[in-house]
Amino acid sequence: MQRRTFIALGFGVTSLGAASCLPDKKVIHKLAAIQQNPLLIFKRLTLGFSLDIAADIMENGNNEQFQNLLINRENRDVPVNFEFDQDQTVSIGETWIDAVYRLDVFYEQYRKKSLRAWLVKELLSNKISLQNQMMLFWLNHFAISDVIEHKFEYLHIKLLHSSSFGNIKKLVKDVTIDPAMLRYLNGAENIKSSPNENYARELLELFTIGKGPQIGEGNYTTYTEEDVRECAKILTGWKDKGWFTRDEKLKPGAEFNPLDHDESVKKLSKSFNRDFTEEAAEDEFKKLIDVIFARKETALNFAKKLVTWFVGDEPQKYELLVCKIADILYDSDYEILPVMDYLTKSDLLGNTNHLRLKSPAQFVLGILHAIPVTSNNSPKQSNNFFYTIFKLMSEMGMELLRPPGVAGWKAYYQYPVLSKQWINASSQIKRTQFIKNLFFDGIEADDIKLKADMVSFLKQFKNQSIQQVIETAIYYFHPIYDERFAREIMEGLYVICDNNGWNKSLAENTYTNTQLDAVRQSLYTIVSQPQTNLI
Amino acid sequence: MNRDTFIRDVLRLGAVGATNWLAQKVSAGVISGALDNENDHVLVLIQLIGGNDGLNTIIPINHWDQLVLHRGNVLPNKKDVIQCNNHIGFHPSAKALHDLMQQQKMCIIQGVGYENPNRSHFRSMDIWNTASPSNQYWTSGWLGRYLDIIHPNYPTAYPNIKYPDPLVVSIGNDVAETCQGNSHQFSYALSSFSQLTEKIGEQHREIGEVSGNYNSLIDFLSQSAKLTNALSGSINTLKQKGKNYITYPNSELAAQLGMVAQLINAGAKTKVYTLTLGGFDTHAYQVDKDNSNEGNHPSLLRMLGDSLTAFLEDLKRSGNHKRVLGMVYSEFGRQIKSNKSFGTDHGDAAPVFIFGDGLKHQNIGDTPNILEELPDQAGINTNIDFKQVYFEILQSWFKLEQSNINKVFMAKDSLQKLQIF
């Protein structure tokens, strides 16, 4: 439905704008809620976007923005040292990702902070990005945590980011020997003389084929305990390198030690349909992953996780979609783009019948994408702002790079609570406070506090009426358009000046303080509604 | 109250007109199904996050030579170890803990763990918090299942006259996994007293007919906001009323225990408080390179001991000491052999501390035996199952009947008592 049409429907009239044109209350009540939301698809595919894009989608339809979604951004900024003055190898403003360590300087805390500020900045950097949403999906999927060598963390994020639109099978191969993963799930300790099954178990149970119902002792339908043991043997010999090294020439990465590799014949169970007796040492793990991905259950497991992530809490309700996506994955040999292409066209993605609670990332970043804060800050101030945002999301229950378990955040798998997991006394209060601070008291950024900037906010709209601004905001922040609520907001704004007055200000981009305060108050009212928690 | 919950309540109570309003007028005991023998006892849980190096907390000094062999670079100076008996001594930084033990306010239980230990932080913490066997995944916590028995209708008609306060207060941003019931989380997450005056919007606008789950989610948010606002209000009243009778040392844990004491001193009806202390994942530099008496881990032990000492003294002065019991635990201990970075890696069993008044013993469980020859990565063997400690808390502290204790553990048989009380 075109935007004009449903606005007209909502009002029951064709002429828009003036309060006097509004129909009587009876008609409004009947048509109070509009359940089609042209922005919902985009909200679910991204971590938020700017409102010029929202206005464009509402005005001109989807097509161009779908194209923008699929842009693969190669060049990214790198994390920098923005405030620590005791790192003799990395001065302020420079990056530490290739810097050598020295004895007796404790780098860990500043780099931890720097990396996290950078991550939030990256997640907010694009006007609209499916890639960032995919990266968060992978951070949840592989769920690395507690890796205190931040160069490793950086490499991990870089890998996930650059693979966002690539091939899942290749990504799993890369992650298997990713230094952060070799540390996190003890792959580095998995050697011939003392195998460590940690990674092998999660590779099967969580990262690829998934655990089916237990149908016998040690038999989980899709794989067996014996498979875990045999896979661990196949994976032996890989070790991370460069962990806090002081050797300038040793770059972080992974290496294969043939002496630690188990060369015996490994036999996988019938679950995998064929025996696995390769002895190709270094490349053996790749062949193992090929075998796992040859099973259709693997495609099904990824389809379930993708649908849960993008569409809604309970994938069993969308079985057809899950099956279709599994087919697409399997037929394309696990390419991500065909899946995304199909998802963007799925009716379910924009359907308001199945809503869920936004994760802290969706909530906080979604708001910040649309509501700019005062700019012209020093790098130290901006980076501290981004770090504050990182901490806020952590306090709301989503600490990036530290999910509560190897299965990721519980909101994506723990029945029956699911996305309601995100809400408790403290987190609900934190959400309330975040909005209040953003609009009125400011959010901590080193020595200053940053507040929502209404002039920059309004700049996102070109040739639009104040009513269109408010409508766009409501469609962006709320899943369902509440006509009566919109009318109340508009009535408040028309107290300040009439439609012509607003049009003039918008066209000239100059406002009185009273106008800006009114917009601030209106936006605050919209964003602070409970609906803003739903997606 | 929506129609569904209304009907559910009526069916459950067998009474017509059991609305929220009525629930607050009639005896809350009937509404909640509370057990008659429920007492006013309080439990304070302190979770040491990361895996506490038990061997450097309670040191088995009868094996000193072996310890020097395996972990010489993290051991404190022998002459500074505070000797407790012929077998064990406290790390010099744990003097306050030692003093609490001498004053019979603390009991150490050595070698606590579980069968088939898991060395993943998360998995092991899950096992401790859900009290599941190590090969099973449970989704509710052991105290959540206990609270489910006492409060089967929670959160309908809460708070009420009998239970005006949160049943569980978790200090920090997160609710406690231990207090996740089968369908509801019992804890109110209190990150600071300043949150108490923050009202969450309870608005539940009628927007006409919409299909799907929109209304049920808005309902959930507004119910949750109402419960939180009401409980914030009760805690705020307690906070105004309660005070601390001593000055707490300057640390985050001490400040948090001070908050807990303030609420207890004000007469809070809260049954369980949960706290966490991070920093125990001491893979590197747990002690200073040039002074192994000091460093990150010793600082944590000192902070723990000083905070607990202040807390217990506060409760004593307010006269609440007899109704508060505490337990300090961690997801695992650390390996016997230290690493070359002056740290220790994930291990197995470790000591648990019980603190409070009226403890029968001060030292339960055998002192770990440290052999001269050890395989790499050896941890301390489990001597006592942590579920035995929980069992005794439920039975002797909360006075839960055996049949209900079995429900908590989803087991048929009683566990062996440790005689803590």
Interface residues (C-beta under 8 A of the other chain):
Chain A: H29 K30 L31 A32 A33 Q35 S145 D146 I148 S194 N198 N351 T352 N353 H354 L355 R356 L357 S394 E395 M396 G397 P404 G405 V406 Q414 Y415 P416 V417 K420 I423 N424 A425 S426 S427 Q428 I429 K430 T432 Q433 P479 I480 D482 R484 F485 S528 Q529 P530 Q531 N533 L534
Chain B: S120 H121 F122 R123 D126 T139 P166 G172 N173 D174 V175 S183 Q185 S187 Y188 A189 L190 S191 Q195 E198 K199 I200 G201 Q203 H204 R205 I207 G208 E209 V210 S211 G212 N213 Y214 L217 I218 F220 L221 S222 S224 A225 L227 T228 L231 S232 D281 H283 D376
